[in-house]
């Protein structure tokens, strides 16, 4: 698909460039042709004017009198009232009397006062006088040679330009479609990961129901183990589907949803309190510093979910006997949440991808790790931050890992959203 898109991109670019070059070169060739044609008419006008005074032609183009004195190869003939050839005047062109007579005969056969004699390679111009008819002829061989040379040069230059632009288009196609290729690959990986995550609970549910159906005469109480496992896997699958739906809706929103004025401090406390027993069971201590009355425009439930995701991630990877600190403070234009935990640092090669969906730095980690084990937790945190026009950063070092969320306060300049990787740092 990407290869076809790249070929189409190159084809469109080359077609546009070809059309532009064709128009430009055609305009140059036509302009040169008109200039040479006007030059020859000017030369014929001058030779007729020198022979018989001021020249007035029927349908005389006004631009002829504005042309500079030409140096075109011309000659003229004078015919009396009976049509007999009386004189031949030559300038920069030597012709025989027979050739001049033949040219005059062909010119007389034409009713137009000016035109071209293709077989002889001449252009003619007539003037009637009381003494007879005067006809001037201009050689068009040099004109044809010049136009042919110009066309050949244009073709060579155009071919070279098309070849050079093909290489440029090839580079531009690869460069311009790199984000599309990356997005396509991420979408394929996302579908594969989502299918894998949904396959596990479905397999357990089908296995449990098969076990239950093998002994239909037994009571529900004797089969409670399989029923509870089925219920737990169904609940897990429902949670996963809800997370996927949330991310899909977040992708569909081009503008942030309308928010109400809420207390971020209350949302932070609501997220923090349920994690105290969870941290105690894991042997992790939690320290908190929440500044009161931090107010902003937003969705209280989503901001509570954001804080819960960061706390769950911190408690999960703080390690046995580790420490987690949760801090909320008001800055001059922003509200800032910082969640810090001890434990092994995130490797530098994994840090740029921790907000990707289904991404897990530890490939051995499974869904049994608890909430967020599917690899969607930080992706949801990023989506919530974007909806609130905020910024989510991650820093990791041997001293621990810090996630920082900054959210704009009402009436203050808003920080740019969607810039999540610019502030990620990892120190080995």
Secondary structure, DSSP 8 states (H G I E B T S, - for coil): -HHHHHHHHHHHHHHHHHHHHHHHHHHHHHHHHHHHHHHHHHHHHHHHHHHHSS---TT--GGGGGS------EEEEEE-TT--EEEEEEES----HHHHHHHHHHHHTS-SSEEEETTTTEEEEEEE-SS-EEEEEEE-HHHHHHHHHHHHHHHHHHHHHHHHHHHHHHHHHHHHTHHHHHHHHHHHHHHHHHHHHHHHHHHHHHHHHHHHHHTTTS-TGGGHHHHHHHHHHHHHHHHHHHHHHHHHHHHH-SS----EEEEHHHHHHHHHHTHHHHHHHTT-EEEEEE-S--EEEE-HHHHHHHHHHHHHHHHHHS-TT-EEEEEEEE-SSEEEEEEEE-SS---HHHHTTTTSTT--S-TT--GGG-TTTTTTHHHHHHHHHHHTT-EEEEEEETTEEEEEEEEE-TTS----SS--STT-EE--
